[in-house]
Every structure is written in structure tokens, then in C-alpha cells.
Amino acid sequence: MKMVMIAYNEAIDEEVMEILHSCTLKNYTKIKGIFGRGDASGAHLGNDIWPGRNNLLFISIEDKDSKDLILGIKELRKKLGKEGIKAFLWNLEEVT
């Protein structure tokens, strides 16, 4: 099993959720309205000076299915550029 964490600008939530749908992924945990800063996208602190917020998705996924999800995120990143999206992948030791 793998864990995929996707951090992205809340403005592209629909596009990110479409990737999950196209990969037939139904189960995830979403945390909305978080703050952060990235080299490419800049700061998103939800205030007048640094507007915008980010969302986080956590997806527990079979190894074989993680490749399609990561590929979809890479394609969206190429398409949107500075809108801000990154995916991180790590091994899960145990799922209960």
C-alpha cells in the first residue's frame, strides 16, 4: 500500500477531484482551507496581503493504482503551472 498526499491551491479543487474520479478512487481524506507557501506558487495565507488557501488530500492506495494517480497529478501540474499542486508518495506499513 501507498499513501499519496496532494497539496494544492483551493482554486483547482474541481480539477483535482476529477483526477480522483478518472482513477476510480472513491476514498480519501480532504483537509480544506490550509495555509502554506511554495517556491512556485508563493504564499497562501488567506489574508489581504497573501490571499488564497490550499487543500490537502490523503489517499491510501494500492501500489499499482498509485502510478495512474501520480501521472494525473503530473499532467495537471504541467497544464496549470503556477496554480500550485504537488503530490508526495510514501509506503504504508500497516492499514487497520
TAUR-V713830 format. One line per field, one symbol per residue. phi: phi as a letter, one per 20 degrees, with the letter a starting at -180 (. if undefined). A space follows every 50 residues. Layout:
phi->???
This chain:
phi->.cdddddbfgfdgffffffgffeleddaddddmedabcfeenecdmcfec fncdccddcebfgfeffffffffffffffemfgnbbcccbfefbcc
